[in-house]
């Protein structure tokens, strides 16, 4: 009973954050709502798989990425105080329809899927197993990710310099 | 024991909300946050799969998604700051300097 209640509580918090992101005007509110969603998701990961992944979710997503968002939001916030929140009404209607269809499709797949082998394989992956996976089987993607991060870093520096010149 | 389908339905809901944010909001910052929400929904599916099948493949894939999201956000936010400096707005309807 307790795990179910915890799941419901965490998912309500996550959905609340997503709803606030959709409806609140101020990007700061949106970023903080998204932090709330990500912390709730970390709680769900804790319930689901491994404490390692939950900790990384909090540190990297709620910590690093959203703090970056908050910094940039504080740089650029003031220009967005006027004008409508969303695009015009027909676009919003079509988007709502598309999102509802998307949800229907995904939920349909989720409810039809055969998830019965869950009880057998319920053991969660610890840090050692994840590290062995990354540094043996996934070594090539890992190296690609390091190159990608380098390229992103160089790109950001170039973009920042260009902003200074003009 | 919580049915794993609940997690998948929650993930579908979060993904649809993220897509709605991306499709409707005018502010480029909100667009990026919607993308982040969709990435998180995808991660939830990956970890539900990890619970279903065991093993370390899905958590490792989730860590790759984490790194990709970091790279994407860094470049995207740099573009946002640059756009704000040169155009003075982040309204995605008004940003059209790639138009021929």
Interface residues (C-beta under 8 A of the other chain):
Chain A: X3 X4 X7 X11 X14 X15 X18 X19 X21 X22 X27 X30 X31 X34 X37 X38 X41 X44 X45 X47 X48 X49 X50 X52 X53 X56 X57 X60 X61 X64 X65 X68 X69 X72 X73 X75 X76 X79 X80 X83 X84 X85 X86 X87 X91 X92 X95 X96 X98 X99 X100 X102 X103 X106 X107 X109 X110 X111 X113 X115 X117 X118 X119 X121 X122 X123 X124 X125 X129 X130 X132 X133 X134 X137 X138 X141 X142 X145 X148 X149 X151 X152 X153 X155 X156 X159 X160 X162 X163 X166
Chain B: X1 X2 X3 X4 X5 X6 X7 X8 X9 X10 X11 X12 X13 X14 X15 X16 X17 X18 X19 X20 X21 X23 X24 X25 X26 X27 X29 X30 X32 X33 X34 X36 X37 X40 X43 X44 X47 X48 X50 X51 X52 X53 X54 X55 X56 X57 X58 X59 X60 X62 X63 X64 X66 X67 X68 X69 X70 X71 X72 X73 X74 X75 X77 X78 X79 X80 X81 X82 X84 X85 X86 X88 X89 X90 X91 X93
